[in-house]
């Protein structure tokens, strides 16, 4: 088996999950073959009982549905890694359509760049499934819109814009099986979205897990996909919660992979006046440009950075954490 394609899902809408599955049936193979592994993160009703899924899976000679009862994207993905039979492993989110040539473009990258352990899409187009207000489009970056012109990769211990996002990420599964073991053992605790919380960064932790071992991760413009967004994910409240969920886990995500950074992060939580200065600068810049929605969403991100650092230092109840709860960011 050349590849395992895994879709980790929880209560998906039929209109985008169906398109995701159909896009896989249209992939160009050129002598490649793959198994399709659907990890149901305890959906209700179960994925296996949905008629349209049953019908589409008839077109896949090698397909399985397994249930992972531990809630969280990280648990579902790690279960998929443990179950994989393919030489290569591709994550596909349940709201994604791959371009037909995704497989034939991605597999050769590992021969050309043996030092790069993980590849992902360099071109991601956002498609809204419903009519949305014009202002929503300024936040397409939160839906991981990308338009790389060149192949890029890096091996940094902080975030690098060349790094791939989780959807469409491809790698050799044996390289990340130790990561999966660390997640299930509790050594790594970033569990990802679980149906209620939007705290994420498990895909970033996978990348840092590999960069800590000296490997690189990158994105290629030849790898293209479409991200399908329903209108319920385009409210201002959701966008702010999403941005907060991304940032609040950054410090912990990094410290768990690079434990030598932990003492310094614990010793130096953000200071009150530095925080105030950050928020005043943010408010001034956005007010001048009359971008009040952008101000709210960017404020959520900065507040998440701050609270992530405080929690790492063992502080779980101060004015900034209470503010995040009051604003329903967590």
C-alpha positions as CSV (number, residue, x, y, z in Angstrom):
1,X,0.0,0.0,0.0
2,X,1.5,3.3,-1.1
3,X,-0.6,5.7,1.0
4,X,-3.0,6.0,3.8
5,X,-5.4,8.9,3.5
6,X,-7.0,9.7,6.8
7,X,-10.0,11.9,7.5
8,X,-10.6,12.7,11.2
9,X,-14.1,13.9,11.7
10,X,-16.7,14.9,14.3
11,X,-20.3,15.6,13.4
12,X,-19.6,16.8,9.9
13,X,-22.2,18.5,7.7
14,X,-23.1,16.4,4.7
15,X,-22.7,19.2,2.2
16,X,-18.9,19.5,2.8
17,X,-18.1,16.0,3.9
18,X,-19.7,14.6,0.8
19,X,-17.6,16.9,-1.4
20,X,-14.5,15.9,0.5
21,X,-15.1,12.2,-0.1
22,X,-16.0,12.7,-3.7
23,X,-12.7,14.6,-4.3
24,X,-10.8,11.6,-3.1
25,X,-12.5,9.4,-5.6
26,X,-11.2,11.7,-8.4
27,X,-7.6,11.6,-7.4
28,X,-5.0,10.8,-10.2
29,X,-3.1,7.8,-9.1
30,X,-0.5,6.9,-11.7
31,X,0.2,3.5,-10.3
32,X,-0.2,4.7,-6.7
33,X,-2.8,3.1,-4.5
34,X,-4.2,4.1,-1.1
35,X,-6.4,3.0,1.7
36,X,-9.0,5.4,3.1
37,X,-9.2,5.6,6.8
38,X,-12.0,7.6,8.4
39,X,-11.6,8.2,12.1
40,X,-14.9,9.0,13.7
41,X,-14.2,11.1,16.9
42,X,-17.5,9.8,18.5
43,X,-20.0,11.5,16.2
44,X,-23.7,11.4,16.7
45,X,-25.1,9.7,14.7
46,X,-22.0,7.6,13.9
47,X,-20.3,8.2,10.6
48,X,-20.8,4.5,9.7
49,X,-24.6,4.9,9.9
50,X,-24.8,7.8,7.4
51,X,-26.2,6.6,4.1
52,X,-24.3,9.0,1.8
53,X,-21.0,7.8,3.4
54,X,-21.9,4.2,2.9
55,X,-22.7,4.8,-0.7
56,X,-19.5,6.8,-1.5
57,X,-17.3,4.3,0.3
58,X,-18.4,1.6,-2.2
59,X,-16.1,3.3,-4.7
60,X,-13.0,2.8,-2.5
61,X,-11.8,-0.8,-2.5
62,X,-9.7,-0.2,0.7
63,X,-11.6,1.8,3.2
64,X,-12.2,1.6,7.0
65,X,-14.1,3.5,9.6
66,X,-12.8,3.4,13.1
67,X,-14.1,5.1,16.2
68,X,-11.8,7.1,18.6
69,X,-13.7,7.8,21.8
70,X,-11.1,10.2,23.2
71,X,-12.4,13.6,22.1
72,X,-9.9,15.9,20.4
73,X,-8.3,16.2,17.0
74,X,-4.9,15.1,18.3
75,X,-6.3,11.8,19.6
76,X,-8.1,11.1,16.3
77,X,-5.1,11.9,14.2
78,X,-2.8,9.8,16.4
79,X,-5.2,6.9,16.2
80,X,-5.0,7.2,12.4
81,X,-1.2,7.2,12.5
82,X,-1.2,4.0,14.6
83,X,-3.7,2.3,12.2
84,X,-2.0,3.4,9.0
85,X,-0.7,0.7,6.6
86,X,0.7,3.0,3.9
87,X,4.3,4.1,3.2
88,X,3.0,7.7,3.2
89,X,0.3,9.3,5.2
90,X,-2.0,12.1,4.2
91,X,-4.3,14.0,6.5
92,X,-7.4,15.4,4.9
93,X,-9.9,17.5,6.9
94,X,-13.6,16.7,6.5
95,X,-14.2,20.2,4.9
96,X,-11.5,20.0,2.3
97,X,-11.4,19.2,-1.4
98,X,-8.0,18.0,-2.8
99,X,-6.9,18.9,-6.3
100,X,-6.9,15.7,-8.5
101,X,-3.1,15.7,-8.8
102,X,-2.4,16.1,-5.0
103,X,-0.9,12.6,-4.6
104,X,1.2,12.5,-7.7
105,X,2.6,16.0,-6.9
106,X,3.3,15.2,-3.2
107,X,5.0,11.8,-3.1
108,X,8.0,12.8,-5.4
109,X,8.8,15.7,-3.0
110,X,10.2,13.2,-0.4
111,X,12.8,11.9,-2.9
112,X,13.8,15.4,-4.0
113,X,14.1,16.7,-0.5
114,X,14.9,13.9,1.9
115,X,15.6,16.3,4.8
116,X,11.9,17.5,4.7
117,X,9.7,15.2,6.8
118,X,6.3,16.9,6.3
119,X,4.8,18.6,3.3
120,X,1.6,20.5,2.9
121,X,-0.4,22.6,0.5
122,X,1.1,25.9,-0.7
123,X,-2.2,27.0,-2.4
124,X,-5.4,26.9,-0.4
125,X,-8.5,28.5,-1.7
126,X,-11.3,29.4,0.6
127,X,-14.9,28.7,-0.5
128,X,-17.8,30.0,1.5
129,X,-20.8,27.6,1.3
130,X,-23.2,30.3,2.1
131,X,-23.6,34.0,1.4
132,X,-21.4,36.0,3.8
133,X,-20.8,39.7,4.5
134,X,-18.0,41.3,2.6
135,X,-16.1,42.1,5.8
136,X,-15.6,38.3,6.4
137,X,-13.1,38.0,3.6
138,X,-10.5,40.0,5.4
139,X,-10.3,37.0,7.8
140,X,-9.6,34.4,5.1
141,X,-6.1,33.9,6.7
142,X,-7.9,32.3,9.6
143,X,-9.3,29.7,7.2
144,X,-5.6,29.1,6.2
145,X,-5.9,30.8,2.7
146,X,-2.5,30.5,1.0
147,X,-1.0,31.4,-2.4
148,X,2.6,30.4,-2.3
149,X,4.5,31.1,-5.6
150,X,7.5,29.1,-4.6
151,X,8.3,25.9,-2.7
152,X,9.4,26.8,0.8
153,X,10.6,24.8,3.8
154,X,12.3,25.4,7.2
155,X,13.5,23.9,10.4
156,X,12.8,26.6,13.0
157,X,12.0,26.1,16.7
158,X,9.3,28.8,16.4
159,X,6.6,29.2,13.8
160,X,7.8,29.5,10.2
161,X,5.3,30.6,7.5
162,X,6.7,27.9,5.3
163,X,5.3,25.3,7.6
164,X,2.2,23.4,6.4
165,X,-1.2,23.6,8.0
166,X,-2.8,20.4,9.2
167,X,-5.2,19.9,6.3
168,X,-3.4,18.2,3.4
169,X,-0.3,17.4,5.5
170,X,1.6,14.4,4.2
171,X,4.5,12.5,5.8
172,X,5.9,9.0,6.5
173,X,3.8,7.6,9.4
174,X,6.7,5.7,11.0
175,X,8.4,9.1,11.7
176,X,5.4,10.3,13.8
177,X,4.4,7.1,15.6
178,X,6.5,8.1,18.6
179,X,4.6,11.4,18.6
180,X,1.3,9.4,18.7
181,X,2.6,7.4,21.6
182,X,3.5,10.6,23.5
183,X,0.0,12.0,22.9
184,X,-1.8,8.8,24.2
185,X,0.6,8.5,27.2
186,X,-0.1,12.1,28.2
187,X,3.4,13.4,27.7
188,X,2.0,15.8,25.0
189,X,-1.2,17.4,26.1
190,X,-2.4,19.6,23.2
191,X,-5.6,17.6,22.2
192,X,-7.0,20.0,19.6
193,X,-10.6,20.9,18.9
194,X,-13.1,18.6,20.6
195,X,-16.5,19.9,19.5
196,X,-16.7,22.6,22.2
197,X,-13.2,24.1,22.6
198,X,-11.4,25.8,19.7
199,X,-8.0,25.5,21.3
200,X,-5.8,24.0,18.6
201,X,-2.1,23.7,17.6
202,X,-1.8,20.0,17.5
203,X,-0.6,20.1,13.9
204,X,2.0,22.7,14.8
205,X,3.2,20.4,17.6
206,X,3.6,17.6,15.1
207,X,5.8,19.8,13.0
208,X,7.9,21.0,15.9
209,X,8.2,17.4,17.0
210,X,10.0,16.7,13.7
211,X,12.1,19.9,13.7
212,X,13.3,19.0,17.2
213,X,14.8,15.9,15.5
214,X,16.5,18.0,12.9
215,X,14.0,17.5,10.0
216,X,12.4,20.3,8.1
217,X,8.8,20.9,7.1
218,X,7.5,22.8,4.0
219,X,4.8,23.8,1.6
220,X,4.6,23.5,-2.1
221,X,2.5,25.6,-4.6
222,X,2.0,22.4,-6.6
223,X,-0.1,21.0,-3.7
224,X,-3.6,22.6,-4.0
225,X,-6.8,22.2,-2.0
226,X,-10.1,24.0,-1.4
227,X,-11.3,24.8,2.2
228,X,-15.1,24.7,2.5
229,X,-16.5,27.1,5.1
230,X,-20.2,27.2,6.3
231,X,-21.6,30.5,7.5
232,X,-21.8,29.4,11.1
233,X,-17.9,29.7,11.2
234,X,-17.9,33.3,9.9
235,X,-19.5,35.2,12.9
236,X,-17.3,37.7,14.6
237,X,-17.6,35.8,17.8
238,X,-16.4,32.5,16.2
239,X,-13.5,34.2,14.5
240,X,-12.3,35.8,17.8
241,X,-12.6,32.5,19.6
242,X,-10.8,30.8,16.8
243,X,-7.9,33.2,16.9
244,X,-7.8,33.0,20.7
245,X,-7.7,29.2,20.5
246,X,-4.8,29.3,18.1
247,X,-2.7,31.6,20.3
248,X,-3.4,30.4,23.8
249,X,-1.8,27.1,23.1
250,X,1.4,28.3,21.4
251,X,3.6,28.6,24.6
252,X,2.6,25.1,25.9
253,X,2.8,23.5,22.5
254,X,6.4,24.8,22.1
255,X,7.5,24.1,25.6
256,X,6.3,20.4,25.5
257,X,8.5,19.8,22.4
258,X,11.4,22.0,23.6
259,X,11.4,21.5,27.4
260,X,14.6,23.5,27.7
261,X,12.5,26.6,27.0
262,X,10.1,25.9,29.9
263,X,12.1,27.4,32.8
264,X,12.5,30.7,31.1
265,X,8.9,30.8,30.0
266,X,7.8,30.1,33.6
267,X,10.1,32.7,35.1
268,X,9.0,35.5,32.8
269,X,5.2,35.7,32.4
270,X,4.0,38.9,30.7
271,X,4.2,42.1,32.8
272,X,1.1,44.3,33.3
273,X,2.5,47.5,31.7
274,X,3.9,45.6,28.7
275,X,0.5,44.0,28.2
276,X,-1.2,47.4,28.4
277,X,1.3,48.9,25.9
278,X,0.5,46.0,23.5
279,X,-3.2,46.5,23.7
280,X,-3.0,50.3,23.4
281,X,-0.8,50.1,20.3
282,X,-3.2,47.5,18.8
283,X,-6.2,49.7,19.5
284,X,-4.5,52.9,18.2
285,X,-3.5,51.2,14.9
286,X,-6.9,49.7,14.2
287,X,-8.9,52.7,15.3
288,X,-7.0,54.9,12.9
289,X,-7.8,52.5,10.1
290,X,-11.5,52.1,11.3
291,X,-11.0,48.3,11.5
292,X,-13.0,47.6,14.6
293,X,-13.8,44.0,13.7
294,X,-10.1,43.3,13.0
295,X,-9.3,45.0,16.3
296,X,-11.5,42.6,18.2
297,X,-10.1,39.4,16.4
298,X,-6.5,40.6,16.8
299,X,-7.2,41.5,20.4
300,X,-8.3,37.9,21.0
301,X,-5.1,36.6,19.5
302,X,-2.9,38.8,21.8
303,X,-5.0,37.9,24.8
304,X,-4.4,34.3,24.0
305,X,-0.7,34.7,23.8
306,X,-0.7,36.4,27.2
307,X,-2.9,33.8,28.9
308,X,-1.0,30.9,27.4
309,X,2.2,32.3,29.0
310,X,0.4,32.8,32.4
311,X,-1.0,29.3,32.4
312,X,2.4,27.9,31.7
313,X,3.7,29.8,34.8
314,X,0.9,28.1,36.8
315,X,-1.3,31.2,37.0
316,X,-4.9,30.3,36.1
317,X,-6.9,33.2,37.6
318,X,-6.0,36.8,36.9
319,X,-7.6,39.8,35.2
320,X,-6.6,38.7,31.7
321,X,-7.9,35.1,32.1
322,X,-11.1,36.4,33.6
323,X,-11.5,38.8,30.7
324,X,-11.1,35.9,28.2
325,X,-13.9,34.0,30.1
326,X,-16.1,37.1,30.2
327,X,-15.7,37.6,26.4
328,X,-16.5,33.8,25.9
329,X,-13.1,33.2,24.3
330,X,-12.8,30.1,26.5
